[in-house]
Amino acid sequence: MDLTLQSALSPAALLGHASYILLILSMMSDRMGVLRLLVGASAVVAIFYAVFILNDPVGTFWETLLLTVSVVQLTRLWLADRRARLSPEEAALVEGRLRMRSRGAGRRLLDTGDWVALPPGARLTEEGARPEALWFVAAGEVEIVRGGAPVAVCRAGNFVGEMAMLEEGAPASATAVARGPVRAWRLPYAKLARLATAQPDAHGALHGAIARDMRGKIVGAPPAAPEPAE
């Protein structure tokens, strides 16, 4: 059959185009559940196209296999969400700060790090040294000290040590010290480095939460002291 503009835009051909459009859209999604759903939808459209338009058993077989894999993966994601259990402090991080819709993905992220209870005076970061971990303060207060002088306080809901994530290898610009007992979630940077490929949804959620947290810190920061007159 000769390929013409009219044949390429026929209703039958548009069905085939729709399959590829859905596949392209799936590659543009940064959410695994949406990606799987669009791939499955693409396979369904392609099966109709292969069966009723092309009469192609080989294409039908491969598209059916693709649909089957997509359904299995979506089922796994759904089961992981159903089975995931989050404590109130974990929900505050996953659903409140990270705004992750998938509880299963949130559970996997939490299990990558660990919850710790810090005594008064414990240091989360050291000025001039690369932080060993990203911290999320769930309870208590952390004093930020730069050049020996207190400059800010991080409270429940704040991240500490985030600059090393945004600027790989960047040293801490200040020392972070627990004012009193602190409850925090800790994610070692050795594990964080693998998060982008192992858990892309969680990695993106972390970046978004840190950006919002930094904006809140900047907006809530006291105005800079005026320069002394000469």
Buried (B, 14 or more C-beta within 10 A) or exposed (E): EEEEEEEEEEEEBEBBEBBEBBBEBBEEBEBBBBBBBBBBBBBBBBBBBBBEBBEBEEBBEBBBEBBEBBEEBBEEBEEBBEEBEBEEBBEBBBBEBBEBBBBBBBBBBBEBBEBBEBEEEBBBBBBEEBBBBBBBBBBBBBBBBEEEEEEBEBEBBBBBBBBBBEEEEEBBEBBBBBBEEBBBBBBBBEEBEEBEEEBBBBBBBBBBBBEBBBEEBEEEEEEEEEEEEE
